[in-house]
């Protein structure tokens, strides 16, 4: 696996695919700069080597060149974070980009306009990728968030740098973290899978059963498993057509010596609302008219023990409707337990969609070992898929 350490960037122009797809407010100010911060170590290493950086990214889902999606809006923020002046090219290909790139001196940074202003980007167009490739000497992919897409700047461009391509710091860290769980995790290995539906997590569950010792199933998924086993789930969310599958997963887990832990009690509510009436009931005895929206106190005790007995922990998906305060306790308690296990030496990886939002909302991001920056890319990695952006660097 080639990383930045395999290159000396002195007098070289690094063409870096970053993920600067950041949220902007109505005044076009960056409201969460995490993704820019995450790219900083790569940029700094290249500048310190005596190289220059040509940054390329997409922003949002523009239809053609729409000013509201211009990366010009984030130039000041990048300057503030990296501490170096950032030049800007109004187009990512063509004469302006070519002149700006060829005039770039060691120590300087050039940010190219939104790649998705050209439809060729998402189509993975080879000619467009070649025009991008012509701008730099070494291709660096540091955009995990788009590594599952075979777009021109994330995948196709790599073929024009047969020897001179590598992973940036962020992407290397993502790959290492996933490997730490999926390949070389210290045992016992635990996966916590929550969220709304079995159907969206099924491929992950099937892929990780060979790699784990314990599986905690939480969130809305719980009720498909409980009903399949004959429990009363009241009005809780359930995918009736996935009950067979749930039983099959339990069978597979048993055959593979994976211990499956489901909540034993839940906070049941008489409406999907913060102000609903609630009661704590056994997970398999939820009255009609009530729905389980969070895991209960006895489940917390059980999950605490499991989490604290494990050395490697993967967490994807909340244990309840954490967006509503009344049903966030189970998810917060799990975060606390994972933070404690991490403090005691376990490796913990949080990734994929809503679990990252939950971790940030409750301030756990510095208390776990790694929080992935890629939603879809992380889910596809956990499903065992080879991401095209990663494969393109390895080939
Ligand atoms: P996912 O994107 O599959 O990880 O699902 C996350 C969503 O699952 C969140 O928006 C949660 O509100 C929702 N969720 C978690 N637990 C439940 C539950 N018991 N009932 C309904 N939705 C839930």
Boltz pocket constraint, residues with backbone or C-beta under 6 A from the ligand:
constraints:
  - pocket:
      binder: B
      contacts: [[A, 194], [A, 195], [A, 196], [A, 197], [A, 200], [A, 218], [A, 219], [A, 220], [A, 221], [A, 237], [A, 292], [A, 293], [A, 294], [A, 316], [A, 317], [A, 318], [A, 319], [A, 320], [A, 321], [A, 322], [A, 323], [A, 352], [A, 353], [A, 354], [A, 355]]
      max_distance: 6.0
